[in-house]
Amino acid sequence: MAKNNNLSFDFSNYLNKRPFHQAFPWIGGDLQTLRDTFIFDVLQSKTNKKILLPINNILSQKFEGDYLLGFLEFPKNFDSLKGIVLITHGLGGSTKRFGLKRIARKLVNNGFGVLKLNLRGAGSARYLAKGNYSARCSNDIISALKFFKKTLNAEYKDFLKNKEDIPIFGVGLSLGGTILLNACLDFNSDNRKKLLDGLACVSSPLDLLSCSNCIERPRNFLYQKWLMQRLKRQLWDGYQNEGILLPKSKLSKKIKGLKTIGEFDAEFTAPNWGFKSLKDYYYQCSPMFRIQKLINNLPPTLFIHAKDDPWVPYISTLNLKNSFNESLDKLTVLITNKGGHNGFHSNDGCWSDEAVKNWLLSI
C-alpha cells in the first residue's frame, strides 16, 4: 500500500500535539500495566459474528479439523469502511481481555471492521484446536487470513462491491504483535503482496530471551505467578479435552511443577512446535534477528513501547529504531518514557489506542 505523505505528516503533527502523559492514579510502569485488570467491562458488542478459521495441524500441511475462533464486527455504515483490522492478544490472553475489546471498539467507531482472533488453544477456542500457540505460529495466521479473505469475497461481496481490494491491517498487543510480525516475515507471495497492508505492535517482544530474563527478575515474581496460573489453566483445559499424551496423574504433576514461563516454553511450547531447545525457540522466534534480512516482507509497521515496561525491555525496540533510519518510511517507532506494558493510560483514555487508530488512518 502506497504511503500518503500528507497523511503521514498529519500523524506526526498529531503526535507533537498529543504526547503521552500518564494519568493519576496510574502512575508508574506497574500501575499502568495493571490498570486494565481492575476494570470490569460491562459493554458487550451486539453485532459480533463468530467465524471459524480452519488451520492445519502443527508442523504439517495437513488439515485435521483444527480451527481458530474469531469475532467479526463491522461499523454501522459499510460505505465508510476504511479497512478491516485483525487484532491478536498477548500471552495467556484471549479476545475477552478488556484492552483488546477496548481498541476494537475504538476502531469500529472510527470506520474500521475488526476481526478479534483467539490464537490456537486460547479462550473460548480452547477446544477447537490441538495444542497452544507459539511466538511463531505463522502458518496459523497465514492460513486463517487466506480463509478470511475468501469468506469476505463470498459472504460480503454485495456490501463490498464498491470497494476494490479492501485493506486488511493487523494490530498485535504484546506477544500478539510478535506473532503477527513473524507471520509477515514468513509470508511469501508470488506477486510480492504483503500479508497485511499495515501492522501496529504495542509493547511487543522483539527478543524473547531478554523478555524471559526480565519476567524472571525477583521484582516480577507476582507477574510471573499470575501469568503462569493462566497458562497452566489453558494447558490443563486443553489436555483434558485432547487427552492423552501423558497419564492424567503424570500430566497433572508436570503442569503443577511449572514455576516459570521459561519452564513452560521448555516443556511444552518449544518441543510442540518442533524447536530443538528453549534457546533455539527463543532465537528462531525473535523478530529482531530476522527483520533486517526480510524487511521487504513487512508492510508499513508501527511499534509503540514504553521505557518503564516491567515485562518487555524496550532496548530491542530502540535498537530497531536506530538500525533502520533509512527505512523510516516503512517503520514508525514510538518510545515513551512512561506507559508500562500495554498500558498508556492518559486523562483522555488509552493513548496507544488513539495513536494506533490515527496511524491506521494515515497509511
N, C-alpha and C positions, 0 to 999 in steps of 0.2 A: 504494500500500500504506500503510495507516494506521501511524503510528509508535507503538510501545508505550513510554509514558513510563517505566514501571518498568524495562524492559529498557535503555532509554537511560540511566537513572540507573546501572544496573549497569555499563554500558560506561564511563561517566565514573569510576565508582568503581574499575573495573579499571585505567584509565589512571593514576589517582592512586597506586595501589599498585604499578604496574609501569611506571614511566617508563623511557625508553631509556637504557642505559649501554653504550657501545662496549666490546667485548671485546678483550683483549690476544691476539694481537699486531696486531689490525686497528684500529690507532689512527690517526685522521685520515681525512679525506674520501677520499683517494686509495686507501688500503689497504682501506677499507670498500667502495669501488667495485669494486676489483679482486679481492676475496676469492673470489668465485664462479668466476672464471677459473682459479683454482688448484685447484679441486675437480673430481675425476673421479667422476661419478655412476655407480655400478655397479648401482643398483637400478632395474629397469625394471618398469613396470606390466604385469601379465599379463592384465588384463581390459579393456585399451583396445580400443575398436571404431572402426575407420575409418569416417568418414562424409563423403560428398561433398555439398557445398552449392552448388547452381547460382547463378551470378551473371550479370548482364547485362554486355555489353561496356562498356568505359569510355565515359562521356559519352553513353550511349544507353539505351533501354529494350528493346534487342534482345538476346535470348539467342543466343550463337554458340558454345556449347559450353564456356564457361569455368566453372571450379569452384574453390571453396576447399576445403581439406582440414582436417578436424577429427578429434580423437581424443576419443571419448566414454567416460566411465567413471562407474559408479555405486558407491555404498557397498554393502557386503555385504547390509545389511538395508534393503530397499526401504520397509518400514513406517516407518522412522525418517527417511525422506528429507526434508530441510529446504528443499530448493530445488536448482536447477541453476545453476552459475556458468560463464559464458563468460569465458575467460582469453585475453588477447591480449598478444603480445610487443612489444618495442621495435624501434628502428631497426637493421636488419641482422640481426635475430634470427629465431627460429623456435620451434616447440614443443620443439626439442631443448635449449633453453637450461636450464641447471641451476636457475636461480631460478624459472622458470616451472613446471618439474616439481616443485620442492620445495613451492611453495604449493599446487599441485594435489593433491599427496599429503596435505598437512595438511587440506585441505578435505574430501577423500574420507574420511579417517579420522575426521572430525567430522560425518559425516552428509549431506554435500552431493554431488550429482552434479557433474561438471565436463566442460566441452567446451573442450579446448585447441585453439586455432584458429591455423593458418598463414594469415597475410594474403596477399593477392594476390602471387604470384610468390615467396613465401618458403619456405625449407626444402625439404622433400620434395614440396611442392606447386608447385615451380617450373614444372613442365611442364603444369600443369592450367589455367593462365590466362595470357592475354597481358598483358604489362606488369607494373608493380610498384605496390604500394600507395602511398598518399599519406597525409598527416596528416588528410585529409578524404575518405576513401573511404567515405563514409556509405552510399551505395547498396549497396556490397558487404556491409556489416554488416547493414543492414536486410533485404536480400534473403535473406541467409544465415539470419538469425534467423526470418524468416517460414517458410522451408522447414523449419528445425529444429523449430519448434513443430508443424508438420503431421506431421513424422516421429514426434515424441513421441506424438501422438494416434493415429497409425496403427500404430506398431510396439510401443509400450509401454503401450497402453491397459489391458491386463489388470493390469499392475503398478501403474498409477497410478489405477485405477478408484475408489479410496477417497480420492483426493487431488484436490480440485477446484481448478483454476486454479493449478497448481504454480508458485511464483515463479521467475523467471529473473533472476539478478543478473549483473553484469559486474565483472571485475577487470582493470584495464589496467596493465601495467608500462611505465614510461617513455612513449615515444610511443604505445604501445598504449592508455594511458589517454586521451591526447589524441584518438585515433581514436574510441574509444567515447563520449567526451564530445561530440565533434562529431556523431556519429550520433544521440545522444539529442536534441541541439539541433535537428537537421534532420528529425526524425521527426514526422510529422503523422498524427493518428488522429481519425477521426470521433467516436469515443466518449471522446476525451481520455485514453485509456490511454497510459501511458508505454511507451517501447521496452523499458526494463528496470525491474525492481522495486527496484533499488538498484545503485549503481556506486561502486567504490573505485578511486582513481587513485593510484599510488605513483610519486613522482618524475616526474610528467608535465608536459611543457611546456605552458604556457598562452599564452606569447608566443614564437612561433618565431623572430622576428628576434633577440631577446635571446639565445636559445639558440645561434643561428648565430654571433653575435658572440662568445659565451663560448667555444665549442668552437674558434674560430679564434685564441684567445689563444696566444701563444708557449708558455706553460706546458702547454698541452693538445696540443702537436704530436703526441706519440706516441698519444694517444687518437684523434685525428682520423685519423692514418695507419692505425691498427688498424681503425677503423670503415670507412674508405674501402676497405681491402682486402676486407672482407666485402661491401660494397655493389657493388664492381666485379665480384667473382666472381658475385654474384647477377645482376647486369645482363648479364654476358657469357654465363652459362649460359642465361639466358632468350632472348637474341637469337640465340644459336647454334641454339636449337630453333625459335624463331619465324621466323627468317630476317630479313628481307631488306629492312629499311628502309634500310640502307646497305651498300655493298660491304664484304666482310669486312675488307679492309685498312684502309678508312676508319673502320669501326666500331672496330677494334682500336686505331687511333691515337687516336680520340676518347675511348675509355674510358681508355687509358693516360695521356692528358693531364690527366685529372681529378685535382686535388690536394686539394680541399676539399669538404665537404658542400654548401656554397653553390653550387659549380660543378656538382655532381651534380644538385641540385634545379633549377638554372637550365637545364641542358642536357636533362634528361630528365623529372624529376617534374612541374615546372610546365607545360611545353608538352603533355605526355602527358595531363594532367588538365584541359586547357583554360584555364589561367590565363594572363593577358596577359604576366606578367613574374614574376621571382623575388619582387619586392616585393609584387606582387599575391597571389601564392601564400601567402607568409608572413602577410600581413594577413588574407586570407579564411579561412585555416585555423587562426588563433589563437583558441581559445575565449574568451579574456579579453575580446575586443571584442564578443562576442555573448551572453554569459551573462546580462547584466542584462536585455536585451530578451526573452530566451527562457527565463527562469528557470522558468516554468511547465512547460516541456517536460522538466525534469530530475526524476528520482526522487530519493529520499534519496541524497546523494553524500558520500563521504569522500575527502579529499585528505591525503596524507602526503608531507612534504617535509623535507629537511634543509638547514640553513643552510650547511653546508660541501659541498654538492653541487657537484662540479667541472664538471659538464656543463650542468646546467639551473639558472639562477639562481632562488632562492626568492622573490625580491621580488614577482613576479606572484602567487604563491600567497598571500603576506602581504597584498598589496593586495586580493585577492579576499576574504580573511577580514575585512579592515577595511571593505570596501564593503557587506557583506551581513550586518551584525549583526542585522538584522530577520529574516533568513532562516535563522538558525542551527538552526531545527527541520528544515530541509532540507539544509543544508550543514554538514559537520563538517570542520574544517581543523586538522590536527595538524602543527606545525612544530617540529622538534627542533634542538638546537644541533649535533649530530653525526649521522653516518649515511651520508654520501656519496651517491652516485647509486645508488638501488635496492640499497642495502647493508643498514644497520640490523642488523648482526651483534652480538649480545649473548652473554653467557655462557649464556643459556637458548635459544640458536638465533636464528633471524631474527625480530626484534621486530616488523617490519612485517607479516610473515605472520601472526603471532599476533594483532596488532591488527586486521587485516582480518577474520580469522576471527571474533573476538569481536564486531566491529561488525556483520558479517552476521547473527550470531545475535541481535543486539539490535534489528533493524529489522523 
